[in-house]
Amino acid sequence: MALWNDRPEAWHEILPGVKRRILAHGDGVMLVLYEIAPSTTFPMHTHPHVQAGTFLEGGGTFRVGSDTYRVRKGSAYSVPGGVPHELVTDPGGPSRVLDVFVPERQDFLGEALAADQK
């Protein structure tokens, strides 16, 4: 088993108002925590990975393909690989989102710290 602990250097600002930490990864899966400022747009994008997640705090408008959803604390979702999606967070406070990517995001590995214990 690999174990990662939170450290300040684990966080990366990837867009204005959007920080993320690679929590754990390996064996075809990646767990990522996002902290997103109020009224922030995480722009439309796509990737081949399945992205499932849940809102731990906050919420907003989540556009997936041609559909739009209102999400809030406790909302959970699954976005198939290859489907364009965009999030605009609510102005009332920050959002914390926990995402799981399958398969593991090779393009994120440069941000991942080595495990504290193996």
Backbone torsions as a table, in degrees:
resi	resn	phi	psi	omega
1	MET	NA	140.6	173.3
2	ALA	-103.4	146.5	-178.3
3	LEU	-133.5	128.4	176.4
4	TRP	-116.8	134.9	174.6
5	ASN	-108.4	154.3	180.0
6	ASP	-69.6	133.5	175.4
7	ARG	-142.3	148.1	-179.2
8	PRO	-54.9	-36.3	-177.1
9	GLU	-74.0	-5.8	177.3
10	ALA	-79.3	-16.4	-177.2
11	TRP	-91.3	139.3	179.7
12	HIS	-134.2	130.7	174.0
13	GLU	-82.9	115.2	-175.3
14	ILE	-99.4	-21.5	175.1
15	LEU	-150.0	159.5	174.4
16	PRO	-56.3	123.0	179.1
17	GLY	84.6	3.5	-178.6
18	VAL	-128.3	116.1	175.0
19	LYS	-116.2	149.6	175.6
20	ARG	-142.4	155.9	176.0
21	ARG	-131.9	128.6	173.1
22	ILE	-77.6	111.1	-175.5
23	LEU	-78.4	-45.0	-177.6
24	ALA	-161.2	154.2	178.3
25	HIS	-161.0	158.4	176.7
26	GLY	138.0	160.7	177.9
27	ASP	53.5	35.7	173.2
28	GLY	87.7	11.0	-179.7
29	VAL	-139.4	151.5	177.2
30	MET	-139.9	134.1	179.0
31	LEU	-110.4	124.2	-173.1
32	VAL	-131.6	133.4	176.6
33	LEU	-107.1	129.6	178.3
34	TYR	-112.4	140.5	167.6
35	GLU	-118.0	120.2	-172.8
36	ILE	-124.8	127.3	-179.1
37	ALA	-66.7	157.2	177.1
38	PRO	-59.0	149.3	175.8
39	SER	56.0	37.0	179.9
40	THR	-106.6	139.6	175.2
41	THR	-101.3	121.9	169.7
42	PHE	-94.5	103.1	-164.8
43	PRO	-63.1	159.3	178.1
44	MET	-51.7	131.1	178.6
45	HIS	-156.4	170.6	177.3
46	THR	-146.7	156.5	177.3
47	HIS	-156.4	160.7	-176.4
48	PRO	-77.3	-6.8	-175.6
49	HIS	-82.8	144.4	166.3
50	VAL	-69.1	136.7	179.1
51	GLN	-125.8	112.6	175.8
52	ALA	-117.8	147.2	-177.9
53	GLY	-166.6	-177.1	178.6
54	THR	-148.1	149.1	176.1
55	PHE	-88.5	115.3	177.3
56	LEU	-83.0	-29.7	177.1
57	GLU	-150.5	156.5	173.5
58	GLY	74.9	-155.0	-178.3
59	GLY	169.7	-167.6	179.9
60	GLY	163.2	-155.7	178.7
61	THR	-112.0	123.9	-176.3
62	PHE	-115.0	114.3	178.2
63	ARG	-100.2	123.5	-178.5
64	VAL	-127.7	114.0	-173.8
65	GLY	59.8	-128.9	179.3
66	SER	-95.2	5.2	-178.6
67	ASP	-103.6	149.7	178.1
68	THR	-123.9	135.1	-177.4
69	TYR	-127.5	143.2	169.8
70	ARG	-89.7	126.8	179.1
71	VAL	-121.4	152.0	-179.3
72	ARG	-149.6	177.7	177.1
73	LYS	-50.1	128.0	-179.4
74	GLY	95.0	-15.1	176.6
75	SER	-68.5	139.6	177.0
76	ALA	-127.6	153.6	-173.6
77	TYR	-151.1	165.1	172.0
78	SER	-142.3	121.2	179.8
79	VAL	-108.2	120.5	178.2
80	PRO	-63.6	152.7	175.6
81	GLY	-59.0	144.1	176.4
82	GLY	82.9	0.0	-179.7
83	VAL	-97.5	123.6	178.9
84	PRO	-62.4	142.4	179.0
85	HIS	-151.4	154.1	-176.3
86	GLU	-148.2	143.9	176.8
87	LEU	-124.9	133.1	171.0
88	VAL	-120.0	117.0	-176.0
89	THR	-80.3	154.3	178.6
90	ASP	-67.0	154.6	-179.8
91	PRO	-78.6	-12.2	-171.9
92	GLY	-73.0	-15.3	-178.5
93	GLY	170.1	172.7	-178.2
94	PRO	-69.6	159.5	175.3
95	SER	-115.2	142.4	171.6
96	ARG	-121.2	125.0	-174.7
97	VAL	-127.5	131.9	176.9
98	LEU	-106.7	119.7	-178.7
99	ASP	-115.5	147.1	173.2
100	VAL	-120.9	127.7	178.2
101	PHE	-113.2	134.1	175.5
102	VAL	-133.4	124.0	-4.9
103	PRO	-73.1	176.2	177.8
104	GLU	-51.4	139.3	179.2
105	ARG	-81.2	101.1	178.0
106	GLN	-62.2	-32.1	-179.0
107	ASP	-70.5	-13.8	177.5
108	PHE	-95.3	-11.9	-172.3
109	LEU	-60.5	-25.8	176.8
110	GLY	-63.4	-21.3	177.8
111	GLU	-90.6	-17.5	-173.5
112	ALA	-76.2	133.1	174.9
113	LEU	-83.7	157.3	173.8
114	ALA	-63.9	149.6	177.9
115	ALA	-61.6	144.9	177.1
116	ASP	-72.5	-31.7	178.2
117	GLN	-143.6	145.7	174.9
118	LYS	-127.9	NA	NA
